[in-house]
């Protein structure tokens, strides 16, 4: 019965899409290209280590004791056995590797590269990930506030000693490095620094996605007195530097306000929850889509964490959790052609970040062959179109279409975490 219901829903979705796409082959080709690639990606998130070489203010990982909740697995043979199990038994092929700080342990990272088809790491930028052996690893670089605020919020050693120039170091480490993109956590206290920071990233040969600075060490992590001013400046800068700021206007508005045109971000709609965590039994059947296969694993390689970030939903505005909410909610964007175009643009812009995918901003223009079998009845359509890879785009780590709980098989917040 559920299978029939799912098929009926899918056919209704396809009918609505056909109406919206009628006569617009270019838009149809873009949609098919996004869906075709997104359906191949099955992601989970992995805490590589509990150690970090800095102590950012408001970092949920340390604020909520994630560094001491489990013992870190250090045996490489155990890690390799775990990754083989992930790929063979759970069929995961994309790894978001976070910490702590993943670049502290390149030997462990090499095993992820060996066993996972697609690897993304979240890093504070203080150490450079070597190029050799990691040529196709996407790197998300943390940035807080912009300008001098980054040192104020992140330039702190584990000993408590402060230092200067963390952003400068990250820029130097990843100058003209196509693997790297900045995940820029905006804050109302840093409104005046947004444009100058984006310009420095542009001049360094990198791209940037906007995140939201949730101050987890405060009573109201998402509280803003100047929300309208922050939103206005973020949108202005994005419009002025569209080739540098990958984030789309719709996503920026949703990320800062916590609201979309169809609802408010929160636990009941967030799809970036560990599928095997017992707490989520009711959430997985509440009718809102989730990410199939997704788990967040602690550094002990045994513990399944609550979600992709802190587990404190009231204070969460994680950029990748928010964008994944948008992407799996495609059905909410089928009421008009402009809304569908908005959804496709968000999906494209997300994939644009990842060097291991065909939409990355460095990929040359060429032919995309899109084969789509949405209903699953063996009837496919194929198109060939000349398109520039990465024109105008979700998460390479997230499914691009809604997946019902029944059909599911089995950035740190401050870093944007690509999760």
Secondary structure, DSSP 4 states (H G I P E B T S, - for coil): -HHHHHHHHHHHHHHHHHHHHTT-HHHHHHHHHHHHHHTT--EEEEE--S--S---TT-HHHHTTHHHHSPPP--HHHHHHHHHHHHHHS---EEEEESS-GGG-HHHHHHHHHH-SEEEEEE-SSSPPPSTT-TT-EEEEEEESSTTHHHHHH-B-TTS-B-S-HHHHHHHHTTT-TTEEEEEEE-GGGGGGHHHHHHHHHHTT-EEEEEE---TTSS-TT--SSHHHHHHHHHHHHHHTTTTB-S-HHHHHHHHHSB-SS-B-STTT---B-TT-GGGTTGGGSSS---TT--EE-TTSSPBPSBSS-S-GGG---HHHHHHHHHHTGGGG-SSHHHHHHHHHHHHHHHTT-TTSTT-TTSPPEEEEEEE-SSSSS--EEEEEEE-TT-----TTS-SS---GGG----TTTT-TT-
